[in-house]
Amino acid sequence: MLNVVDSSAWLDYFADGPNADAFAEPIESPDVLVVPTLTLLEVFKRIAAQRGEGPVLQAIAIMHQGRMADPRWRWMGRWFGRRDV
């Protein structure tokens, strides 16, 4: 069975919010984790706005350990003028 975790769950997990423990198991099981590009976009925008480039790139790297539902995720690196992402 595959798991899809929505953006609110990812944000709670990264912020160590009140439900982070409930989301840890599916997020920390990348073999069965599917990450839609829309979820990447929503998490990217939120963390970029709140915390900046370093934390957002770390979050996206963690999310990218799962199966990408759409391989066009690389455009996000260009948000910060980077082409090596």
Summary of the structure (lengths in Angstrom):
residues: 85
radius of gyration: 12.2
end to end distance: 29.6
largest distance: 37.3
contacts: 219
relative contact order: 0.17
helix: 62%
strand: 8%
